[in-house]
Amino acid sequence: MALKKLEAVIRPEKLDQVKEALEQAGYHAMTVIEVRGRGEQRGVELQYRGSTVRIDLLPKVKIEIVADEKDVEKIAEIIMRTARTGKPGDGRIFIIPVEKAYRIRTGEQQA
């Protein structure tokens, strides 16, 4: 079975809901990284002490999951359904082929 890496960049406040939904579906393994970024909205403008301040890079969370190819679409659907607010800045999902993976503890090759 081929492996794929799913990278999802989502709003930080949606992380707990996404983790819970994935866990309920049986997907427990993931890496979570705090990142900053911007999309088409190019940041936001806020009022601070009477001045307009542009926040160019917004806090986001990146979830990385390596899974069997047959599971990737289901995982992506769970993340989209759970992380969606319908507003700009909900994030993106990228699916990338994985050539090989090794379990460090055992040296077992997984792809």
C-alpha positions as CSV (number, residue, x, y, z in Angstrom):
1,M,0.0,0.0,0.0
2,A,1.4,3.4,-1.0
3,L,1.8,6.1,1.7
4,K,0.8,9.7,1.5
5,K,1.6,12.7,3.6
6,L,-1.3,15.0,4.4
7,E,-0.4,18.5,5.5
8,A,-3.3,20.6,6.8
9,V,-2.8,24.3,7.8
10,I,-5.8,25.3,10.0
11,R,-6.9,27.9,12.5
12,P,-5.4,27.3,16.0
13,E,-8.8,27.4,17.7
14,K,-9.9,24.4,15.6
15,L,-7.1,22.1,16.6
16,D,-8.8,20.4,19.5
17,Q,-12.0,19.7,17.5
18,V,-10.0,18.3,14.6
19,K,-7.9,16.1,16.9
20,E,-11.0,14.7,18.5
21,A,-12.7,14.0,15.2
22,L,-9.7,12.2,13.8
23,E,-9.3,10.2,17.0
24,Q,-13.0,9.1,16.9
25,A,-12.4,7.9,13.3
26,G,-9.4,5.9,14.5
27,Y,-6.6,8.2,13.3
28,H,-4.4,8.9,16.3
29,A,-0.9,9.6,14.9
30,M,0.0,13.1,13.8
31,T,2.5,15.8,14.2
32,V,1.3,19.3,15.1
33,I,3.5,22.4,14.5
34,E,2.6,26.0,15.4
35,V,3.3,28.1,12.3
36,R,2.5,31.6,11.0
37,G,1.3,32.4,7.5
38,R,-1.1,34.2,5.3
39,G,-3.2,33.4,2.3
40,E,-5.2,35.4,-0.2
41,Q,-6.4,37.8,2.5
42,R,-2.7,38.9,3.1
43,G,-3.2,39.3,6.9
44,V,-5.6,41.5,8.7
45,E,-5.9,45.1,9.9
46,L,-6.6,45.8,13.5
47,Q,-7.2,48.9,15.5
48,Y,-4.6,49.4,18.3
49,R,-4.5,52.5,20.5
50,G,-6.2,54.6,17.8
51,S,-4.0,53.4,14.9
52,T,-4.5,50.9,12.2
53,V,-2.0,48.0,12.5
54,R,-1.6,45.4,9.8
55,I,-0.8,41.9,11.0
56,D,0.8,40.3,8.0
57,L,1.4,36.8,9.2
58,L,-1.3,35.1,11.3
59,P,-0.9,32.2,13.7
60,K,-1.9,28.9,12.2
61,V,-1.4,25.2,13.1
62,K,0.0,22.7,10.7
63,I,-1.0,19.1,11.1
64,E,1.1,16.4,9.4
65,I,-0.3,12.9,9.0
66,V,1.3,10.0,7.0
67,A,-1.3,7.4,6.1
68,D,-2.2,4.7,3.7
69,E,-3.3,6.1,0.3
70,K,-6.8,4.5,0.9
71,D,-7.3,6.6,4.1
72,V,-6.1,10.0,2.9
73,E,-9.4,11.2,1.4
74,K,-11.3,10.2,4.5
75,I,-8.8,12.1,6.7
76,A,-9.0,15.2,4.5
77,E,-12.8,15.1,4.6
78,I,-12.8,14.9,8.4
79,I,-10.4,17.9,8.7
80,M,-12.3,20.0,6.1
81,R,-15.6,19.3,7.9
82,T,-14.3,20.0,11.3
83,A,-12.0,23.0,10.6
84,R,-14.4,24.9,8.3
85,T,-15.8,28.2,9.5
86,G,-16.7,29.5,6.1
87,K,-14.6,32.6,6.5
88,P,-11.3,33.4,4.8
89,G,-8.3,31.9,6.7
90,D,-9.8,28.4,7.2
91,G,-6.6,26.9,5.7
92,R,-5.4,24.4,3.1
93,I,-4.7,20.7,2.8
94,F,-1.9,19.3,0.8
95,I,-1.4,15.6,-0.1
96,I,2.1,14.6,-1.0
97,P,3.5,11.1,-2.0
98,V,5.9,9.4,0.5
99,E,8.6,7.3,-1.1
100,K,9.8,5.5,2.0
101,A,9.2,5.6,5.8
102,Y,11.2,3.9,8.5
103,R,10.2,3.2,12.1
104,I,13.3,4.4,14.1
105,R,12.7,2.0,17.0
106,T,12.7,-1.2,14.9
107,G,14.3,-0.1,11.6
108,E,11.2,-1.5,9.8
109,Q,10.5,0.0,6.4
110,Q,6.9,1.1,6.0
111,A,6.6,1.9,2.3
